[in-house]
Amino acid sequence: MSGRVIVVGLGPGDPNQITPQVAHAINQATDVIGYFPYVARINPKKSVKLHPSGNRVEIERAEHALALAHEGSKVLIVSSGDPGIFAMAAALFEALEKNLSRWQNIDIEILPGITAMIAAAARVGAPLGHDFCAINLSDNLKPWSIIDKRIRMALAADFVIAFYNPRSKSRPKGFEKTLTLLQSHCEPERPVIFARALSTNKEKLQIVPIRKVTAEMADMRTVVIFGSSQTRIVKQNEREWAYTPRFYPDKDIH
Ligand SMILES: C[S@@+](CC[C@H](N)C(=O)[O-])C[C@H]1O[C@@H](n2cnc3c(N)ncnc32)[C@H](O)[C@@H]1O
């Protein structure tokens, strides 16, 4: 008897930002697996078995979900934001590929959620209105040299850059190095958006020119959006908006 694994994104925090499709999947599950703060965010039926776990055990979590589904359970794996962005959907496919013949009969579904950069962009205006990219600053699963290269290339291409996992207690230096790169590349007034704990009661939003940015402005609950050369600030009464126009000037950027 084989069951299902559904990987869902819970959005950035506010239950109103959970899609109806994900809410429906939560109601159908027999088991819920995930990093414990994400499991704590849902309110499933009493009969549902919860399997919260710690950070950095993504593959074990995915294997656990597949094993439960193999026995017939309807397993929900919960991620914050979108499950396909620096989250559990990719871990599930890694686990699947590792032991493909064993998991042939399991139904898999990935249900999207609102990722942090989209939620942040909406709160401050439209900074992702033109071309952008996302870079995960954690070097737990990749060497710093590739992060450094990607930042340099994104700067050269004048992308807006959304930085996930900017800074943690165990990785205090990466964001400092990133800031040095950004500050050496662009004009001092370039806007940088710090969006912390979006759509929760601890939400904090700041739009700061790069010359005033310090590493302490970011932590693990922050997504940072670095503007392109075209990102602008508009002041409307008391409100400050950031946006990147859809058009690009007809000239070379260097
Ligand atoms: C492991 S990644 C997971 C990303 C998640 N899957 C998503 O799509 O938003 C964790 C990082 O996402 C960002 N993040 C997640 N939720 C956030 C929120 N509510 N407010 C601000 N940033 C958030 C932060 O950069 C955090 O370090």
The ligand as an SDF file (V2000), in Angstrom:
LIG
                    3D

 27 29  0  0  0  0  0  0  0  0999 V2000
   15.9250   28.4250    4.3860 C   0  0  0  0  0  0  0  0  0  0  0  0
   15.3400   29.8960    3.6470 S   0  0  0  0  0  0  0  0  0  0  0  0
   13.6960   29.4170    3.3150 C   0  0  0  0  0  0  0  0  0  0  0  0
   13.0190   30.3010    2.2920 C   0  0  0  0  0  0  0  0  0  0  0  0
   11.5530   29.9650    2.1280 C   0  0  0  0  0  0  0  0  0  0  0  0
   11.3810   28.6620    1.5250 N   0  0  0  0  0  0  0  0  0  0  0  0
   10.8440   31.0280    1.2770 C   0  0  0  0  0  0  0  0  0  0  0  0
   10.4380   30.6990    0.1560 O   0  0  0  0  0  0  0  0  0  0  0  0
   10.6830   32.1600    1.7560 O   0  0  0  0  0  0  0  0  0  0  0  0
   15.1560   30.9420    5.0580 C   0  0  0  0  0  0  0  0  0  0  0  0
   15.3400   32.3980    4.6950 C   0  0  0  0  0  0  0  0  0  0  0  0
   14.1580   32.8880    4.0560 O   0  0  0  0  0  0  0  0  0  0  0  0
   13.9240   34.2250    4.4000 C   0  0  0  0  0  0  0  0  0  0  0  0
   12.6330   34.2890    5.0950 N   0  0  0  0  0  0  0  0  0  0  0  0
   11.7790   33.2670    5.3110 C   0  0  0  0  0  0  0  0  0  0  0  0
   10.6660   33.7080    5.9250 N   0  0  0  0  0  0  0  0  0  0  0  0
   10.8210   35.0450    6.1070 C   0  0  0  0  0  0  0  0  0  0  0  0
   10.0050   36.0620    6.6990 C   0  0  0  0  0  0  0  0  0  0  0  0
    8.8180   35.7960    7.2200 N   0  0  0  0  0  0  0  0  0  0  0  0
   10.5060   37.3220    6.7140 N   0  0  0  0  0  0  0  0  0  0  0  0
   11.7130   37.6120    6.1720 C   0  0  0  0  0  0  0  0  0  0  0  0
   12.5180   36.6840    5.6000 N   0  0  0  0  0  0  0  0  0  0  0  0
   12.0750   35.4200    5.5810 C   0  0  0  0  0  0  0  0  0  0  0  0
   15.0960   34.6530    5.2940 C   0  0  0  0  0  0  0  0  0  0  0  0
   16.1150   35.1760    4.4400 O   0  0  0  0  0  0  0  0  0  0  0  0
   15.5350   33.3250    5.8720 C   0  0  0  0  0  0  0  0  0  0  0  0
   16.9040   33.3590    6.3050 O   0  0  0  0  0  0  0  0  0  0  0  0
  1  2  1  0
  2  3  1  0
  2 10  1  0
  3  4  1  0
  4  5  1  0
  5  6  1  0
  5  7  1  0
  7  8  2  0
  7  9  1  0
 10 11  1  0
 11 12  1  0
 11 26  1  0
 12 13  1  0
 13 14  1  0
 13 24  1  0
 14 15  1  0
 14 23  1  0
 15 16  2  0
 16 17  1  0
 17 18  1  0
 17 23  2  0
 18 19  1  0
 18 20  2  0
 20 21  1  0
 21 22  2  0
 22 23  1  0
 24 25  1  0
 24 26  1  0
 26 27  1  0
M  CHG  2   2   1   9  -1
M  END
$$$$
